[in-house]
Amino acid sequence: MNRRYGAPTLAAILAAVAPLGSAAGQAAPAAFFRSPDTLTLTLRTDLRRLLRDRDTAAAEWREASLTWSGPGGADTVSLRVRTRGLFRLRHCAFPPIRLRFTQDSVLGTPFEDLRRPKLGTHCMDRDEYEQYLLQEYAIYRVWLLFTPLGHAVRLVRVTYEDTAGPCGP
C-alpha cells in the first residue's frame, strides 16, 4: 500500500444514496456511475478529527477537497465529509465516509449529478480488507444484474491526505 501522510491509497466504492429502481419505475443512474473506469482521487481533510467522529448523532461535517486527473490536468473540488455507518463505526479503524457536494462546486465535473454519495472504505489498514472491499463492489455489480433495486456503484482509488500533517511513523 502506498502511504501519504500516514494514510493509504486503497480501493473504495462510491455508491449512490438512492436505489436505482422503484415501484413507480426505474431511474437511470447518474452519469458518474455509468462509467466502468476506476477513478483515482485524493481526499484531503483533517483525518485525525474525522476518524475520531464515532457517534453518528454528533458527527460533524468536516471541510475537505477532492482532487482527480481531468482532461486538462488535475482538478479539485471543495466538499464536506463525515463518518457514517453503525457497525463499521464501532469495529473499523477507518470507517465509511459520506461526501457532501454543493451543486455549484461540481458543475462540469464527473460529480455533477451527485450530492451526498457514500464512500465505502477499507475497514482496517491491511491488504485483506482491500480485497473484502473489492468483493463487496463485485457483489453490488452482480446484484444489479438480477434486479434494478440496488445501488449504483463505481470503483475509485483514493489517497487520503491528512491536512493536519503527518500521522506518526
CORLINDA-V884240 format. One record per residue. RES is the residue in one small letter. OMEGA is omega in whole degrees, -180 to 180 (* if undefined). NEAR is the number of other ideal C-beta (glycine too) atoms within 12 Angstrom. Layout:
res = [RES;RES]
omega = [OMEGA;OMEGA]
near = [NEAR;NEAR]
//
This chain:
res = [m;n;r;r;y;g;a;p;t;l;a;a;i;l;a;a;v;a;p;l;g;s;a;a;g;q;a;a;p;a;a;f;f;r;s;p;d;t;l;t;l;t;l;r;t;d;l;r;r;l;l;r;d;r;d;t;a;a;a;e;w;r;e;a;s;l;t;w;s;g;p;g;g;a;d;t;v;s;l;r;v;r;t;r;g;l;f;r;l;r;h;c;a;f;p;p;i;r;l;r;f;t;q;d;s;v;l;g;t;p;f;e;d;l;r;r;p;k;l;g;t;h;c;m;d;r;d;e;y;e;q;y;l;l;q;e;y;a;i;y;r;v;w;l;l;f;t;p;l;g;h;a;v;r;l;v;r;v;t;y;e;d;t;a;g;p;c;g;p]
omega = [175;179;173;-178;175;-179;-175;166;-173;172;176;179;172;-174;175;-179;-176;176;-180;-176;176;180;-178;-179;-176;176;177;178;177;-179;180;-175;180;179;178;-176;174;-179;178;-175;168;179;180;177;174;-174;-178;179;-180;-176;175;-180;-176;179;-175;180;-176;-178;-179;171;-178;176;-180;171;-179;-178;178;178;178;-179;-179;-177;-178;176;-179;176;175;178;175;-178;172;178;179;177;176;-179;-175;176;-179;-169;-175;175;-180;-175;175;-173;172;177;176;178;169;-175;-178;-174;-175;178;179;179;176;-176;-173;-177;-177;176;-177;180;176;174;177;-173;173;-178;180;-178;177;-175;-177;179;173;177;176;180;177;176;177;177;-180;179;177;-178;179;-180;-179;175;-176;-177;175;-178;179;179;174;-179;174;179;176;173;-173;168;-180;178;-179;-180;179;178;-178;-180;176;-175;*]
near = [22;18;18;22;24;24;35;32;25;37;33;40;36;42;39;33;24;23;22;25;21;13;9;8;11;17;20;16;29;28;17;31;33;17;19;12;15;21;29;24;40;30;43;29;35;28;35;21;22;38;30;19;27;25;16;19;12;12;26;22;24;30;22;35;26;41;26;29;18;18;10;9;9;15;24;22;31;24;34;26;38;34;35;31;25;16;13;28;28;14;15;26;22;35;33;35;42;33;42;30;32;20;17;13;24;28;15;15;29;30;38;18;27;35;23;26;37;33;46;39;45;35;27;21;23;17;15;15;26;29;17;23;36;25;18;28;31;18;20;30;23;14;21;25;11;12;15;20;17;25;30;35;37;36;32;39;31;42;27;40;31;27;25;21;15;15;24;12;5]
//
